[in-house]
Amino acid sequence: MSINLLPFQTRASDQITARYLELAADRRRPMEHQEWFIPFYQALSSVTGSGKTAILADTLSQLRSVLHSEPIVLWISKNKAVVDQAFANFETGGKYAHLIEQFTTTYLGAAKISEIIDDTQAVVMFATVGSFNRNKDSKETLRVHQKGQDENGETTWKLLADRKAPGSSRRRPLIVVYDEAHNLSDQQTDLLFELEPDIILAASATMRTPGKLGHVIDRLRHAGWSDKPIADEPGHTTKCLVTAVQTREPVREGLIKKQIILGGYATEMETTINDMIVEFNRTSQIATDLNVGFLPKAIYVCKTNVSQEDGVTDNPSSPFLERRAPPILIWRHLTEQLGISAGEIAVYGDLKVEHKISPLPADFKLFSGGEDDFAAFSAGNYRHIIFNQALQEGWDDPACAFAYVDKSMASPTQVEQIIGRVLRQPGAKHYSDPGLNTANFYIRTSGRQEFQKILDVVRRKISGETPEVQIDGFSNARDRARAQLRPKKHATVPEIHIDADAAVIPLVNAISTMHDYRSDKVNVLGPGELTRAVQQIGEKTGAAVETIQKEHSNRIVARWLIRRHMQSRYPEAVKTVDWADPKFDVLVEVTSAAAGALRAEAERLVDVYLSEAELAFEDSNLYTVPMIFARSENLEAFENAIHEGYSDLNPGEIEIARAIDKTGLLWARNPVNGGYSIPLLEKGDSRRFFPDFLVWKKDVIVAIDPKGKHLLATEAGKKLLAIRDEKGKQRVLVRFVTAGKWSHETMKQISQEGYSVWRLNTSSQMRCTHHTFVESAISKCLD
C-alpha cells in the first residue's frame, strides 16, 4: 500500500532541494579538482520512525526536477536486510514507488551499461557497502570492480565514475544516499569519492559525521555553510548542512509512540517476564477489542551462549532441558510456564547447537544465519523475538511495544540503543487507549541504584531528542499499577470523521475545468540552466564558473506534481481525487508555464475539498474513555471526574477543571495525542483538534477547550462548532473558552478581565458572551 507524504516530510525535502540550489548557484562553491565541485552534502537528522526513507525518496524526485540531466542514485546501507527492504519498497508496487515515479530501480551488482550511460532515464541503484568496499590488501575482487561486464570491458565502478552518454562531454549527476549513515567508514567514503558524486545525502536517527566527510564539510564551511542545525523560516533557506526534523512533528502525526515506561526489577528473570506478559496480554486484549488491526509484539534482549547468573559458557552438548543459555531459558519459560505457543516465538542469534548430540525441539524456531536468515525470519511474523544486539537494523516492526532486557545487557548505553526498536507507532496514529501508544521496558538489574542510572540516562536522551515523548519509571508492579488510573464509570463519545461525499462532484468538476496539456506543445516547455566550471589546461588560475541557459528543463509527471503539492497542504484531500484521469499522465517541464499552473490547480483542489467536506458522526462508532497514566506526586483528585484525578495540569487547566467538577456532571480531562480528537478542516500541520475537557450532560457531550482562539476566525473553527449527524442532530458540542473579554465583531481581545465563551448562532455566525467568573463561563458552555 502506498503512503501519503505528511506536510513536515515535504517541508524537509523542499529544504534539502532549496539548499542544493543555493549551493549550485554559489560562486564560492569550492572545486576539488578540474570539473569536480565539492559535492553538495546534507545530513537528514530525524528520530526513528519519522519516515526518513519517504523524505529521501521525495527529495530524489525534487532534485531530479532541478538537475541538468537524469541522475543516477546510488542508495547504500551497511546491512543487506535494509537494502533489500528499500528495494522492495521502491520497485513497482512498493509503498514508496509513487514517490519516485520517474526512476527505474535495480541493484548495483545487476546494473547494465545502458542504465549508466542513458541520460534520458533516471535510475536508483541499491547496494550494500560490502558490494563495493574494496580493500587494497584483499585478494578478492568484488563484482563491481571486475572487468568484462560490458562490451567495452570496463568495470561497473569505472562506468559509474565516467557516467557519460555517447557523444556527451558532461557526466550525469550522481547522488549518493547513505541510509543509516552512522555506519559509514572512512574507507567507504574514499571509494565513494572515487566516483566524484555531485550530491551526498546521509540519513540517521543518531547523526554523526564520519571522518573523511569532514574534509567536505570543512571546505563547505569555508564557503559559508554551517553544520549546526538551523530552524529555517518558511520560504527562507540558510547555508546549513543539516536538515533536522523536529520530533514534535512525527509525535503529533502519530508516527512514534507517545510515552516510554521503564520498569526496573532486581529479581529473577521469571518474575520480570511474568509481569511483562500480564501487561502484554492486557494490551493484546485492548487491541482486539478496539479492532486496531495489529497485536503487540515483544522482544527479549539477552546474551546468547553465556549464563546470565554466573557468566559460565553454556555447553551445547548438554541435554536441552539442562542447558543454561538465556535464549533457551526464556523460550522454555514462555512455552512451559506461560502457555505461549512455540509458533509465536523466534530466537534470532548464533545459538550454539550440537544437532546430533543434543538437538533442539522440533518447534524451536532458531535463525542463526544472520542476514541470510533475515527474510525467512521476517516472513514468520513472530510475536516474541529473543535476540542479542545482532538483530538486523532492517527489523523495525511498529507493533513491537514490549522489551525485556536481561541484566547482562542492562547498561544505560545498551538500553538507549534498544529504545529505537519499540518507538515506532503501528498504523501511524495514536489510539484511544494509551497502552497502545506506549513503549514498555522491563529491565532486570542488580539493584535500584543501577536502574536509577539507566532511568537518568534514558530521560536525558529522551528529553534532549524527543521531548514530546513522556517517560516514566517504576521499580515494581505495584508502582506501575498505581500510575494506571482506570475509569470509575463507562463513558463514550461519538467519533467525529470527515464526510467528503459532498466534495466528490465539486472535485470532479474542478478537474474537468483544468487545462489538458496532452496536446499542448508550447506551455509544457520551460527553459533550463546549467552551471559549470571551465579550467584552462596548463594555467594555474582557478576554474571559471559560468552559467549557460538551456532550451529545456527536466520533465515531470503532472500527477506527481499535483499530488505532492496537495500532500504538503492537506494529505487527506489526495484520497478523494480520481488519479486515473488521463490528463494527469502528461509530462511537463519543471520551469514551464504548465507546471506553474498545475501547482495553482493543486491548491485549488485542496480549497474545494476543505470547503465542501464536513465533520460528522455516527452513534455506532464510539470512543470509550480509557485508562490513563498519572503521576502520584502531583495528582489532583476530583469528585465527579471519570478518573480518580489528573496530574500535570497547568494553572489555567486546574481552574477550569475545578469549575467543571463543581457542576456535579460526569467529566474527563482529555489527553493530547491518543485521546479523543476531531479532524481539523484547514491547511497546515495541526490536522486534529484535541479538546481539553469532555463533559456529559444527559445525551449531549460538551467538549470544552481554552486553547482554540487561533481557530475563532477560521472556517475550520466554525465547522468544529457545527458538528451534526446525517439527520442534523447535535450530540457533540464544541465550546471555546478564551481568557479576557473579546469582540465577536472584530475577533479581537478587548480586555484581559474574565472569560469569553464562543458558539455559533442560528445563522452560523460566531458569537461570544463575556463572564466575570470561570464558574459562569463553564455554566454557559453547558447551557
KAHUCOR-V627486 format. One record per pair of residues at least 6 apart in sequence whose ideal C-beta (glycine too) atoms are under 7 Angstrom apart, sorted by sequence separation. I is the first residue (numbers start at 0). J is the second residue. D is the distance in whole Angstrom. If there is no record, write none. Layout:
# KAHUCOR-V627486
I	J	D
I	J	D
This chain:
# KAHUCOR-V627486
22	28	6
30	36	6
31	37	5
45	51	5
76	82	5
87	93	6
88	94	5
89	95	5
90	96	7
146	152	6
148	154	7
163	169	7
177	183	5
220	226	7
231	237	6
249	255	5
264	270	7
301	307	7
333	339	4
359	365	6
366	372	4
430	436	6
444	450	5
473	479	4
516	522	6
587	593	4
588	594	7
669	675	5
679	685	6
694	700	7
710	716	3
723	729	5
724	730	7
741	747	7
759	765	6
760	766	5
770	776	4
63	70	6
88	95	5
89	96	6
146	153	7
148	155	6
163	170	5
250	257	7
264	271	4
286	293	6
305	312	6
306	313	6
334	341	5
352	359	6
429	436	5
461	468	6
516	523	5
565	572	5
566	573	6
587	594	5
636	643	6
637	644	6
659	666	5
679	686	5
693	700	6
694	701	5
722	729	7
741	748	5
742	749	6
28	36	6
29	37	5
43	51	6
62	70	7
114	122	5
133	141	6
146	154	5
162	170	5
208	216	6
229	237	5
286	294	5
304	312	6
305	313	7
442	450	6
534	542	4
565	573	5
636	644	4
648	656	6
678	686	7
679	687	6
741	749	6
757	765	6
758	766	6
28	37	7
105	114	6
145	154	6
161	170	7
162	171	5
286	295	6
304	313	5
313	322	6
366	375	7
461	470	5
473	482	7
533	542	6
635	644	5
678	687	6
679	688	5
693	702	6
694	703	6
707	716	7
710	719	7
722	731	5
739	748	5
740	749	5
770	779	6
89	99	6
131	141	6
144	154	5
216	226	6
229	239	5
313	323	5
366	376	4
404	414	6
532	542	4
533	543	5
587	597	7
634	644	5
635	645	6
677	687	7
740	750	5
757	767	5
43	54	6
74	85	6
130	141	6
133	144	5
143	154	7
162	173	6
228	239	7
283	294	5
313	324	4
333	344	6
442	453	6
471	482	6
532	543	7
562	573	6
645	656	7
676	687	4
677	688	5
692	703	4
722	733	7
739	750	6
756	767	6
768	779	6
43	55	7
131	143	5
143	155	4
144	156	5
283	295	6
424	436	7
458	470	6
532	544	5
533	545	6
634	646	5
656	668	6
676	688	6
690	702	4
691	703	7
739	751	5
740	752	6
755	767	4
756	768	5
59	72	6
130	143	6
143	156	5
225	238	6
228	241	5
282	295	5
404	417	7
457	470	7
633	646	5
635	648	6
676	689	5
690	703	6
691	704	5
720	733	5
738	751	7
739	752	6
740	753	6
755	768	7
90	104	5
110	124	5
224	238	4
225	239	5
226	240	5
330	344	6
530	544	7
531	545	6
633	647	7
690	704	4
691	705	6
719	733	5
739	753	7
741	755	4
755	769	5
756	770	7
89	104	5
223	238	5
224	239	7
225	240	7
226	241	6
228	243	4
350	365	6
364	379	7
402	417	6
627	642	6
629	644	7
674	689	6
691	706	7
740	755	6
175	191	6
224	240	6
279	295	6
330	346	6
422	438	6
530	546	5
531	547	7
562	578	7
629	645	6
630	646	4
738	754	6
739	755	7
753	769	6
754	770	5
22	39	5
103	120	6
105	122	7
107	124	4
306	323	5
350	367	6
377	394	7
421	438	4
624	641	5
629	646	4
630	647	7
753	770	6
86	104	7
106	124	7
107	125	7
108	126	7
183	201	7
279	297	6
307	325	5
346	364	7
349	367	5
373	391	5
402	420	7
454	472	4
528	546	6
529	547	5
635	653	7
671	689	5
675	693	6
736	754	6
737	755	5
753	771	5
102	121	4
103	122	5
104	123	5
105	124	6
106	125	5
107	126	4
345	364	5
346	365	5
347	366	5
348	367	7
402	421	5
637	656	7
754	773	6
19	39	5
86	106	7
101	121	6
102	122	6
106	126	7
304	324	6
326	346	5
342	362	7
344	364	6
346	366	7
373	393	6
528	548	6
529	549	5
558	578	6
640	660	6
669	689	6
736	756	6
737	757	7
756	776	5
102	123	5
173	194	6
175	196	5
180	201	4
188	209	6
219	240	6
303	324	7
341	362	4
345	366	6
370	391	7
399	420	6
400	421	6
528	549	6
639	660	5
669	690	6
108	130	6
174	196	7
180	202	6
181	203	5
189	211	6
275	297	7
326	348	7
341	363	7
399	421	5
526	548	6
527	549	4
561	583	7
638	660	6
669	691	6
734	756	6
735	757	4
743	765	6
754	776	4
18	41	6
107	130	6
173	196	4
174	197	7
180	203	4
188	211	4
302	325	6
303	326	6
526	549	7
637	660	5
645	668	5
668	691	7
669	692	6
734	757	7
743	766	5
756	779	5
99	123	7
173	197	6
174	198	4
175	199	5
176	200	5
177	201	5
178	202	6
179	203	6
181	205	5
185	209	6
188	212	6
216	240	6
301	325	4
326	350	6
450	474	7
526	550	7
527	551	6
639	663	6
641	665	6
668	692	6
669	693	5
711	735	7
734	758	6
743	767	5
756	780	6
131	156	7
172	197	5
181	206	7
184	209	7
185	210	5
301	326	6
527	552	4
558	583	4
639	664	6
641	666	7
642	667	7
15	41	5
174	200	7
181	207	5
183	209	4
185	211	4
324	350	6
397	423	4
526	552	6
557	583	5
558	584	7
639	665	6
640	666	6
641	667	4
666	692	6
667	693	5
741	767	5
397	424	6
398	425	5
447	474	6
524	551	6
525	552	5
639	666	6
640	667	6
666	693	6
708	735	7
301	329	7
395	423	6
397	425	4
414	442	6
556	584	7
557	585	5
576	604	7
666	694	4
707	735	4
347	376	6
666	695	7
702	731	6
708	737	5
740	769	5
299	329	5
556	586	6
557	587	6
664	694	5
665	695	4
700	730	7
702	732	7
345	376	6
555	586	7
664	695	6
688	719	6
699	730	6
700	731	5
701	732	5
702	733	5
703	734	5
704	735	6
705	736	5
11	43	7
554	586	4
555	587	6
572	604	7
664	696	6
681	713	6
698	730	7
705	737	7
52	85	7
160	193	6
330	363	7
409	442	5
554	587	7
572	605	5
575	608	6
659	692	6
699	732	6
701	734	6
703	736	6
73	107	7
89	123	6
108	142	5
160	194	5
345	379	6
409	443	6
554	588	5
555	589	5
560	594	6
564	598	5
568	602	7
681	715	4
712	746	5
108	143	6
159	194	5
160	195	7
409	444	5
553	588	7
659	694	6
680	715	5
711	746	6
52	88	7
107	143	6
315	351	4
345	381	4
404	440	7
552	588	5
553	589	5
561	597	6
565	601	5
569	605	5
572	608	4
656	692	7
679	715	5
112	149	4
315	352	6
316	353	5
344	381	6
347	384	6
400	437	7
406	443	4
551	588	6
552	589	5
560	597	5
564	601	4
568	605	5
655	692	7
60	98	6
63	101	6
315	353	5
319	357	6
343	381	6
348	386	5
400	438	6
401	439	5
402	440	5
403	441	5
404	442	5
405	443	5
406	444	6
552	590	4
560	598	7
564	602	7
680	718	5
720	758	6
721	759	6
56	95	5
60	99	6
86	125	5
318	357	6
343	382	4
344	383	4
345	384	5
346	385	5
347	386	4
348	387	5
400	439	6
404	443	7
406	445	6
414	453	5
418	457	7
561	600	6
565	604	6
569	608	7
652	691	6
720	759	5
59	99	6
85	125	6
316	356	5
317	357	6
319	359	7
343	383	6
557	597	6
561	601	4
565	605	5
569	609	6
736	776	6
57	98	5
60	101	7
316	357	6
319	360	7
344	385	7
348	389	6
411	452	6
415	456	6
516	557	7
8	50	5
12	54	5
16	58	7
53	95	6
56	98	4
315	357	7
411	453	5
415	457	6
677	719	6
717	759	6
721	763	6
11	54	5
15	58	5
19	62	6
52	95	6
56	99	5
59	102	7
82	125	5
115	158	5
347	390	5
414	457	6
624	667	5
627	670	6
690	733	7
71	115	7
82	126	7
115	159	6
339	383	6
409	453	7
736	780	7
8	53	6
12	57	4
16	61	4
20	65	6
53	98	7
82	127	5
110	155	6
303	348	5
411	456	4
415	460	6
8	54	5
12	58	4
16	62	6
112	158	6
116	162	7
118	164	4
303	349	6
304	350	7
711	757	6
717	763	7
734	780	4
115	162	6
116	163	7
117	164	7
303	350	6
304	351	5
9	57	6
13	61	7
79	127	5
107	155	7
116	164	5
655	703	7
717	765	7
4	53	6
8	57	7
12	61	5
16	65	7
69	118	5
74	123	6
78	127	7
116	165	7
118	167	7
68	118	5
69	119	6
72	122	7
74	124	7
77	127	7
333	383	6
655	705	6
2	53	6
69	120	6
70	121	6
71	122	6
72	123	4
73	124	5
74	125	5
75	126	5
76	127	6
77	128	6
69	121	4
72	124	7
75	127	7
4	57	6
71	124	7
73	126	7
75	128	6
118	171	5
622	675	5
132	186	7
651	705	6
711	765	6
132	187	6
330	385	6
329	385	5
133	190	7
272	329	7
63	121	5
132	190	7
128	187	5
131	190	6
326	385	5
268	328	7
272	332	6
276	337	5
523	585	7
269	332	6
525	588	4
527	590	7
614	677	7
523	587	4
524	588	5
525	589	7
526	590	6
614	678	6
517	582	6
523	588	6
525	590	3
525	591	3
614	680	7
515	582	5
524	591	6
517	585	5
523	591	5
612	680	6
506	575	6
513	582	7
516	585	5
522	591	6
525	594	7
506	576	6
510	580	6
522	592	5
523	593	5
516	587	6
522	593	4
609	680	5
503	575	6
609	681	7
502	575	6
497	571	6
519	593	7
499	575	5
516	593	5
605	682	7
703	780	5
701	780	6
325	405	6
701	781	6
655	736	7
514	596	7
299	383	7
301	385	7
303	387	5
297	382	7
302	387	6
696	781	6
296	382	5
297	383	5
298	384	5
299	385	4
300	386	7
301	387	7
300	387	7
513	600	5
694	781	6
294	382	7
298	386	7
71	162	6
2	94	5
1	94	5
85	178	7
0	94	6
509	603	6
1	96	7
509	604	6
1	97	5
81	178	6
81	179	6
307	405	5
506	604	6
509	607	5
307	406	6
71	171	6
73	173	7
75	175	7
296	396	6
307	407	5
70	171	6
298	399	6
506	607	6
69	171	7
70	172	4
71	173	5
72	174	5
73	175	5
74	176	5
75	177	6
76	178	4
77	179	6
296	398	5
300	402	7
505	607	5
506	608	6
68	171	6
70	173	7
76	179	5
295	398	6
296	399	5
300	403	7
68	172	7
70	174	5
72	176	6
74	178	7
294	398	7
296	400	7
297	401	4
298	402	5
299	403	5
300	404	5
301	405	4
614	718	5
67	172	7
77	182	4
293	398	5
295	400	4
300	405	7
302	407	5
502	607	7
613	718	7
66	172	5
295	401	6
297	403	7
302	408	7
502	608	5
505	611	5
616	722	7
301	408	6
617	724	7
300	408	5
614	722	5
616	724	6
499	608	7
502	611	4
615	724	6
501	611	5
502	612	5
615	725	7
501	612	7
62	174	7
501	613	7
499	612	5
569	682	5
661	774	7
498	612	7
568	682	5
616	730	7
59	174	7
497	612	5
498	613	5
616	731	6
658	773	5
662	777	7
658	774	5
300	417	6
497	614	7
498	615	4
282	400	7
655	773	6
659	777	6
495	614	5
496	615	6
654	773	5
658	777	4
662	781	7
496	616	7
55	176	6
495	616	5
279	401	5
298	420	6
494	616	6
655	777	7
493	616	4
493	617	7
493	618	6
275	401	6
494	620	5
493	620	7
494	621	7
275	403	6
493	621	6
494	622	5
492	621	7
491	621	4
492	622	5
272	403	6
491	622	6
271	403	6
293	425	5
491	623	5
293	426	7
292	426	6
490	624	5
291	426	6
62	198	7
268	405	7
486	624	5
291	430	6
486	626	7
289	430	7
485	626	5
58	200	7
289	431	7
484	626	6
289	432	7
483	626	5
484	627	5
291	435	6
55	200	6
483	628	6
484	629	5
482	628	5
55	202	6
285	432	5
482	629	6
285	434	6
286	435	6
285	435	6
481	631	6
51	202	5
490	641	6
282	434	5
282	435	7
488	641	6
487	641	6
486	641	5
487	642	7
486	642	6
43	200	7
47	204	4
471	628	7
38	196	5
39	197	7
46	204	6
484	642	4
38	197	6
39	198	5
40	199	5
41	200	6
42	201	5
43	202	4
45	204	7
259	418	7
484	643	5
35	195	5
38	198	6
38	199	5
278	439	6
44	206	4
42	206	5
256	422	6
275	441	4
255	422	5
274	441	6
255	423	6
256	424	5
255	424	5
254	424	6
271	441	5
253	424	6
40	212	7
257	429	6
271	443	5
254	427	5
253	427	5
40	215	5
253	428	4
268	443	6
490	665	6
40	216	7
253	429	5
257	433	7
38	215	6
260	437	6
264	441	6
488	665	6
490	667	7
37	215	6
258	436	7
262	440	7
264	442	7
19	198	7
40	219	7
257	436	4
258	437	5
259	438	5
260	439	5
261	440	4
262	441	5
263	442	5
264	443	5
265	444	6
256	436	5
257	437	7
260	440	7
262	442	7
264	444	7
265	445	7
37	218	5
256	437	6
259	440	7
261	442	6
263	444	5
265	446	5
497	678	5
37	219	6
256	438	5
265	447	6
495	677	4
496	678	7
492	675	6
495	678	7
44	228	7
263	447	7
263	450	3
29	218	5
431	622	5
29	221	7
431	623	7
433	625	6
434	626	7
29	222	6
261	454	6
432	625	4
433	626	7
28	222	6
431	625	6
432	626	7
433	627	6
27	222	5
49	244	6
433	628	6
27	223	7
261	457	6
25	222	7
44	241	6
42	240	6
41	240	6
42	241	5
43	242	5
44	243	5
45	244	4
40	240	6
46	246	5
49	249	4
41	242	6
48	249	6
492	693	6
259	461	7
274	476	5
46	249	6
50	254	6
49	254	6
490	695	6
48	254	5
49	255	7
48	255	4
492	700	5
46	255	6
259	468	6
263	472	7
258	468	6
257	468	7
258	469	4
259	470	5
260	471	5
261	472	5
262	473	5
263	474	5
256	468	7
257	469	7
258	470	7
179	392	6
21	236	5
204	419	6
14	231	6
21	238	7
250	467	4
262	479	6
18	236	6
246	464	6
250	468	6
17	236	4
246	465	4
246	466	7
247	467	5
18	239	7
246	467	6
15	242	5
495	722	6
14	242	5
11	242	5
11	244	6
495	731	7
7	244	6
433	670	7
436	673	5
493	730	5
493	731	6
492	731	6
433	673	5
7	248	4
431	673	7
429	672	5
430	673	6
429	673	4
5	252	5
80	370	6
79	370	5
78	370	7
80	373	4
84	393	5
80	391	4
81	392	6
81	393	4
78	391	6
80	393	3
78	392	5
78	393	6
258	628	7
47	419	4
48	422	5
47	422	5
48	423	4
47	423	7
48	424	7
257	672	5
257	673	5
46	464	6
46	465	6
251	672	7
250	672	7
248	684	7
101	555	7
101	556	7
100	556	6
100	559	5
67	527	7
67	529	5
66	553	7
64	553	5
63	553	6
64	555	5
36	532	7
34	532	6
60	559	7
34	534	7
33	534	5
30	532	6
24	530	7
23	530	6
30	541	7
30	542	5
26	544	6
65	589	7
64	589	4
9	563	7
9	566	6
9	567	4
4	563	7
6	567	5
4	566	4
3	566	6
5	570	6
4	570	7
3	570	5
3	573	6
7	684	6
6	684	5
